């Protein structure tokens, strides 16, 4: 997924470069800014699972560092359980949004009316991968040795 996100960043850069050059020569390519935003959104959500796998999300460890070691694992269990609930609800919401978008053939208004379902599908897949990685992290935490 990290490599896919990297290629999506390259694609976004190319789209924005085309838009800037087109505007400079007074002949903009219609729809390139919208496509660049779509690529950025999907790339951001597809990177969530990889970030979770590496445990590279923003963490506030001010309190966790001051708690006795034997309680840290229980706090991690609580945090990851809460995360599982929130990400599951997010996955359900993105699924419902995707289903609605497909059933109503929702399009982005503009000069070039793009269908919205590919973007919402990418967001759903990204959130689903994040959910699966969260479940894997819970299993790994349960199988890890207790802290002393």
C-alpha positions as CSV (number, residue, x, y, z in Angstrom):
1,X,0.0,0.0,0.0
2,X,2.9,2.4,0.7
3,X,4.1,2.0,-2.9
4,X,0.5,2.4,-4.2
5,X,0.2,5.6,-2.2
6,X,3.6,6.8,-3.6
7,X,2.4,6.3,-7.2
8,X,-0.8,8.1,-6.4
9,X,1.2,11.0,-5.1
10,X,3.1,11.0,-8.4
11,X,-0.2,10.9,-10.3
12,X,-1.5,13.8,-8.2
13,X,1.6,15.8,-9.0
14,X,1.3,15.1,-12.7
15,X,-2.4,16.2,-12.7
16,X,-1.6,19.4,-10.9
17,X,1.3,20.1,-13.2
18,X,-0.9,19.7,-16.2
19,X,-3.5,22.0,-14.6
20,X,-0.9,24.7,-13.9
21,X,0.7,24.5,-17.4
22,X,-2.8,24.5,-19.0
23,X,-3.8,27.6,-17.0
24,X,-0.5,29.3,-17.9
25,X,-1.1,28.9,-21.6
26,X,-4.8,29.9,-21.2
27,X,-6.0,26.4,-22.1
28,X,-6.8,24.5,-18.9
29,X,-7.6,20.9,-19.0
30,X,-11.1,20.6,-17.5
31,X,-11.4,18.2,-14.5
32,X,-7.7,17.9,-13.6
33,X,-8.1,19.7,-10.2
34,X,-11.0,17.4,-9.3
35,X,-9.1,14.3,-10.3
36,X,-6.1,15.4,-8.2
37,X,-8.3,15.8,-5.2
38,X,-9.8,12.4,-5.7
39,X,-6.4,10.8,-6.0
40,X,-5.2,12.6,-2.9
41,X,-8.2,11.4,-0.9
42,X,-7.9,7.8,-2.0
43,X,-4.2,7.8,-1.4
44,X,-4.6,9.2,2.1
45,X,-7.1,6.5,3.1
46,X,-5.2,3.7,1.5
47,X,-2.2,4.6,3.7
48,X,-4.1,4.2,7.0
49,X,-3.6,0.5,7.2
50,X,0.2,0.7,6.5
51,X,0.6,3.5,9.1
52,X,-1.3,1.3,11.6
53,X,1.0,-1.7,10.8
54,X,4.1,0.4,11.5
55,X,2.4,2.1,14.5
56,X,3.3,5.5,13.0
57,X,0.1,7.3,13.9
58,X,0.3,10.4,16.1
59,X,0.5,9.3,19.7
60,X,0.3,11.3,22.9
61,X,2.4,9.3,25.4
62,X,2.7,11.9,28.1
63,X,0.5,9.9,30.5
64,X,1.4,6.5,29.2
65,X,5.1,7.1,29.9
66,X,4.3,7.9,33.6
67,X,2.1,4.9,34.3
68,X,3.7,1.8,35.9
69,X,4.7,-0.7,33.2
70,X,2.3,-3.4,34.4
71,X,-0.7,-1.2,33.7
72,X,0.5,-0.1,30.2
73,X,-0.7,-3.3,28.5
74,X,-4.2,-2.9,29.9
75,X,-4.3,0.7,28.7
76,X,-3.1,-0.5,25.3
77,X,-5.9,-3.1,25.3
78,X,-8.4,-0.4,26.1
79,X,-7.1,1.9,23.4
80,X,-7.0,-0.7,20.7
81,X,-10.5,-1.9,21.6
82,X,-11.8,1.6,21.4
83,X,-10.0,2.0,18.1
84,X,-11.6,-1.2,16.8
85,X,-15.1,0.1,17.6
86,X,-14.5,3.5,16.1
87,X,-12.9,2.1,12.9
88,X,-15.7,-0.5,12.6
89,X,-18.3,2.3,12.8
90,X,-16.3,4.3,10.2
91,X,-16.1,1.2,7.9
92,X,-19.9,0.8,8.2
93,X,-20.4,4.5,7.4
94,X,-18.2,4.5,4.4
95,X,-19.9,1.3,3.2
96,X,-23.3,3.0,3.5
97,X,-22.0,6.1,1.7
98,X,-20.6,3.9,-1.1
99,X,-23.9,2.0,-1.5
100,X,-25.9,5.3,-1.6
101,X,-23.5,6.8,-4.1
102,X,-23.8,3.7,-6.4
103,X,-27.6,3.4,-6.1
104,X,-28.2,7.1,-6.8
105,X,-25.4,7.5,-9.4
106,X,-24.0,10.5,-7.5
107,X,-21.7,12.7,-9.6
108,X,-19.6,15.7,-8.6
109,X,-21.1,18.8,-10.3
110,X,-18.8,20.8,-12.5
111,X,-17.7,21.2,-16.1
112,X,-16.8,17.5,-16.1
113,X,-19.3,15.6,-13.9
114,X,-17.2,12.8,-12.4
115,X,-19.0,9.9,-10.7
116,X,-18.2,9.8,-7.0
117,X,-18.3,6.0,-6.5
118,X,-14.7,5.3,-7.4
119,X,-13.5,7.7,-4.7
120,X,-15.8,6.3,-2.1
121,X,-14.8,2.8,-3.0
122,X,-11.1,3.7,-2.5
123,X,-12.0,5.3,0.9
124,X,-13.9,2.2,1.9
125,X,-11.1,-0.1,0.9
126,X,-8.6,2.1,2.9
127,X,-10.8,2.0,6.0
128,X,-11.4,-1.7,5.6
129,X,-7.6,-2.3,5.4
130,X,-7.2,-0.1,8.5
131,X,-9.9,-2.2,10.3
132,X,-8.1,-5.5,9.4
133,X,-4.8,-4.2,10.5
134,X,-6.4,-3.1,13.8
135,X,-7.7,-6.7,14.3
136,X,-4.2,-8.1,13.5
137,X,-2.7,-5.7,16.1
138,X,-5.2,-6.8,18.8
139,X,-4.3,-10.5,18.1
140,X,-0.6,-9.6,18.2
141,X,-1.1,-7.7,21.5
142,X,-3.0,-10.7,23.0
143,X,-0.2,-13.1,22.0
144,X,2.6,-10.8,23.3
145,X,4.5,-11.5,26.5
146,X,3.1,-9.7,29.6
147,X,5.0,-6.6,30.6
148,X,6.9,-6.7,33.9
